[in-house]
């Protein structure tokens, strides 16, 4: 989560959040608070953020969130679930999703089947992408979406409304071309015909 004077950016998983966080790190003049990318709290929703910062009036800030083409998000999210289910990551007990984000050991076949059905893993259940998104952003009035496929361009266009001066900001020119935290998958889940 990152906020500035008039905005709050919410890190919705698998939409280029690590790269977006990196871009914000190059723009300290518009940022009042920025979570470290390694901080597990980065994916918390607005309710948890309000509890964490009770003195900040988030209602008056514009909400910004990452967004991605749905088919790409399903593949990335489910491969992330596969990777996470095979790791020995222990979540802190005070992390809101510590118990719900501990899926059973998944197989690539299970991931393929669920992905082809258009479902994404949420803890032990499989839901539609819109159910996942609405569970994260329900009751929020999102003003801007930073599209993963146009992340650099959207970041500059949107954040210029909040004080980013790109003409004087050469540091973004190289940062925007970096791709960070890219999942590498051994198998493509969808054929052109299925897409």
Buried (B, 14 or more C-beta within 10 A) or exposed (E): BBBBEEBBBBBBBBBBBBBBBBBBBBBEEBBEEBBEBEEBBBBBBBEBBEEEBEEBEBEEBBBBBBBBEBBBBBBBBBBBBBBBBEEEEEBEEEBBBEEEBBBEEBEBEBBBEBBEEEBBBBEEEBBBBEBBBEEBBEEBEEBBBBBBEEBBEBBBBBBBBBBBEBEEBEEBEEBBEEEBEEEEBEEEBBEEEEE
